[in-house]
């Protein structure tokens, strides 16, 4: 009888140890799996935007805006026909130091498709796209010029506003993003700011 009790206790202890080991393995696997976290955090923002300056010729440059879209996000192309308040737009503060030359170039070009909400043809940007805007410099002095990019990102339906500055220092032109904000709806930027990202301190 005593032998039976001893054998039972040994088997019970081995089973508990095994279950405990399996529990530890599960915890370790969960802790060292960064893939799920990375995927979730990437999809929190429906797009990524990057700015850079390329030199074309003396006193002639290109401002390059690269936009990567995530999770089936899209926006209206600046070349779409019609009066769309939320379509992609790039602007600069009034200045004599530099000017935008020619129309902004979109690559690849957004294809026109029917939009049932507006009941018309619209050029929706639904894939990663690069915009190129030629700039003409009319000053040899150091300067700074502010600029803005605005567009409504769908289906989140927020007006995105990206503020940047183009600077010339010792003859070298550069661009830097200063501020990124998002507002719910096309007109709501007049009322409230719902997020404020990458604010420069």
C-alpha positions as CSV (number, residue, x, y, z in Angstrom):
1,X,0.0,0.0,0.0
2,X,2.8,2.4,0.9
3,X,4.6,1.6,-2.4
4,X,1.4,2.4,-4.3
5,X,1.1,5.8,-2.5
6,X,4.8,6.6,-3.2
7,X,4.4,5.7,-6.9
8,X,1.3,7.9,-7.1
9,X,3.0,10.9,-5.6
10,X,6.0,10.5,-8.0
11,X,3.7,10.4,-11.0
12,X,1.7,13.4,-9.8
13,X,4.9,15.4,-9.2
14,X,6.2,14.6,-12.7
15,X,2.9,15.7,-14.3
16,X,2.9,19.0,-12.4
17,X,6.5,19.6,-13.5
18,X,5.7,18.9,-17.1
19,X,2.7,21.2,-17.1
20,X,4.7,23.9,-15.5
21,X,7.4,23.6,-18.1
22,X,4.8,23.8,-20.9
23,X,3.4,26.9,-19.3
24,X,6.9,28.5,-19.2
25,X,7.5,27.7,-22.9
26,X,4.2,29.4,-23.9
27,X,5.1,32.5,-22.0
28,X,8.6,32.7,-23.5
29,X,7.2,32.2,-27.0
30,X,4.7,35.0,-26.5
31,X,7.3,37.4,-25.2
32,X,9.9,36.9,-27.9
33,X,7.4,37.1,-30.8
34,X,7.8,40.7,-32.0
35,X,6.1,40.1,-35.4
36,X,2.5,40.5,-34.2
37,X,3.4,43.8,-32.4
38,X,5.2,45.2,-35.4
39,X,2.3,44.4,-37.7
40,X,-0.3,46.0,-35.4
41,X,1.7,49.2,-34.9
42,X,2.4,49.6,-38.6
43,X,-1.3,49.4,-39.4
44,X,-2.2,52.0,-36.8
45,X,-1.3,54.7,-39.3
46,X,-2.9,54.3,-42.8
47,X,0.1,55.8,-44.6
48,X,3.8,56.8,-44.4
49,X,5.1,60.0,-45.9
50,X,8.7,61.1,-46.6
51,X,10.2,64.3,-48.1
52,X,13.5,64.9,-49.8
53,X,15.2,67.4,-52.2
54,X,16.9,66.3,-55.4
55,X,19.2,68.6,-57.5
56,X,18.2,68.9,-61.2
57,X,20.5,71.8,-62.3
58,X,21.9,75.0,-61.0
59,X,19.2,76.9,-59.2
60,X,16.7,74.1,-60.1
61,X,15.6,71.4,-57.7
62,X,12.8,68.8,-57.1
63,X,10.8,68.4,-54.0
64,X,10.0,64.7,-53.7
65,X,7.0,63.5,-51.7
66,X,6.8,59.7,-51.2
67,X,3.6,58.2,-49.9
68,X,3.2,54.5,-48.9
69,X,-0.4,53.4,-48.3
70,X,-1.4,50.6,-45.8
71,X,-4.5,48.6,-45.3
72,X,-6.3,49.6,-48.5
73,X,-6.1,53.3,-47.7
74,X,-6.5,55.8,-50.5
75,X,-6.9,59.5,-51.4
76,X,-7.9,61.7,-54.3
77,X,-5.2,62.6,-56.8
78,X,-4.3,66.3,-57.4
79,X,-4.9,65.6,-61.1
80,X,-8.5,64.4,-60.6
81,X,-11.1,66.4,-62.4
82,X,-13.7,68.3,-60.4
83,X,-13.7,70.4,-57.3
84,X,-12.6,68.0,-54.6
85,X,-11.8,69.8,-51.3
86,X,-10.0,66.8,-49.9
87,X,-7.7,66.0,-52.8
88,X,-3.9,66.0,-52.4
89,X,-2.5,69.6,-52.5
90,X,1.0,71.0,-52.0
91,X,1.6,74.7,-51.3
92,X,4.4,77.1,-50.2
93,X,4.3,80.4,-48.3
94,X,4.6,83.5,-50.4
95,X,8.3,84.3,-51.0
96,X,10.7,85.7,-53.6
97,X,13.4,83.2,-52.7
98,X,11.9,80.2,-54.6
99,X,8.9,79.3,-56.7
100,X,7.2,76.1,-57.9
101,X,7.6,75.4,-61.6
102,X,5.2,73.4,-63.8
103,X,2.5,71.0,-62.5
104,X,3.2,68.4,-59.8
105,X,4.2,65.0,-61.3
106,X,2.5,61.9,-60.0
107,X,4.1,58.4,-60.4
108,X,2.5,56.1,-61.0
109,X,-0.5,58.0,-62.4
110,X,-3.8,57.3,-60.5
111,X,-6.4,55.5,-62.7
112,X,-9.8,57.1,-63.1
113,X,-12.7,55.1,-61.7
114,X,-16.4,55.6,-60.9
115,X,-17.2,56.9,-57.4
116,X,-20.8,56.0,-56.4
117,X,-20.7,58.6,-53.5
118,X,-20.1,61.6,-55.8
119,X,-21.6,59.9,-58.9
120,X,-18.7,60.8,-61.1
121,X,-15.3,59.7,-62.3
122,X,-12.4,60.2,-59.8
123,X,-8.7,59.5,-59.8
124,X,-8.2,57.6,-56.6
125,X,-4.6,57.0,-55.4
126,X,-4.6,53.4,-54.1
127,X,-1.0,52.4,-54.3
128,X,2.4,53.7,-53.2
129,X,3.0,57.0,-55.1
130,X,5.7,59.6,-55.5
131,X,5.1,63.3,-56.2
132,X,7.7,65.5,-57.8
133,X,7.5,69.3,-57.7
134,X,10.1,71.4,-59.5
135,X,11.5,74.3,-57.6
136,X,13.4,77.4,-58.9
137,X,15.7,79.2,-56.5
138,X,16.0,82.9,-56.9
139,X,18.4,83.8,-54.1
140,X,22.0,83.1,-53.2
141,X,21.3,84.0,-49.5
142,X,20.2,81.7,-46.7
143,X,16.4,81.4,-46.3
144,X,13.6,79.3,-45.0
145,X,10.2,78.8,-46.6
146,X,7.3,77.0,-45.0
147,X,5.1,74.6,-47.0
148,X,2.0,72.4,-46.4
149,X,0.7,69.1,-47.8
150,X,-3.1,68.5,-47.3
151,X,-5.3,65.5,-48.3
152,X,-8.1,63.4,-46.9
153,X,-7.1,59.8,-46.3
154,X,-9.8,57.3,-46.7
155,X,-11.5,55.2,-45.4
156,X,-10.4,56.8,-42.1
157,X,-11.8,60.1,-43.4
158,X,-9.4,62.5,-41.8
159,X,-7.9,65.6,-43.3
160,X,-4.1,65.2,-43.1
161,X,-2.0,68.3,-42.8
162,X,1.8,68.1,-43.0
163,X,3.9,71.2,-42.4
164,X,7.5,71.3,-43.6
165,X,10.2,73.9,-44.2
166,X,12.6,74.2,-47.1
167,X,15.9,75.8,-46.1
168,X,18.9,77.1,-47.9
169,X,22.2,77.2,-45.9
170,X,25.5,78.0,-47.6
171,X,24.0,77.2,-51.0
172,X,22.7,73.8,-49.9
173,X,18.9,73.2,-50.1
174,X,17.2,70.8,-47.7
175,X,13.7,70.0,-46.5
176,X,12.4,69.0,-43.1
177,X,9.0,67.9,-41.8
178,X,7.9,70.1,-38.8
179,X,4.4,69.0,-37.9
180,X,1.8,66.5,-38.8
181,X,-1.9,66.8,-37.8
182,X,-5.1,64.9,-38.6
183,X,-8.7,66.2,-38.4
184,X,-11.9,64.3,-38.7
185,X,-13.8,65.4,-41.9
186,X,-12.9,67.8,-44.6
187,X,-14.0,71.0,-42.9
188,X,-13.3,70.0,-39.3
189,X,-9.7,71.4,-39.3
190,X,-11.4,74.8,-38.7
191,X,-12.9,73.4,-35.4
192,X,-10.7,70.9,-33.7
193,X,-7.4,69.1,-33.9
194,X,-7.8,65.4,-33.1
195,X,-4.1,64.4,-33.3
196,X,-0.8,66.0,-33.4
197,X,2.1,63.8,-34.6
198,X,5.9,64.4,-35.0
199,X,5.7,67.9,-33.6
200,X,9.1,69.6,-33.6
201,X,10.1,70.9,-30.2
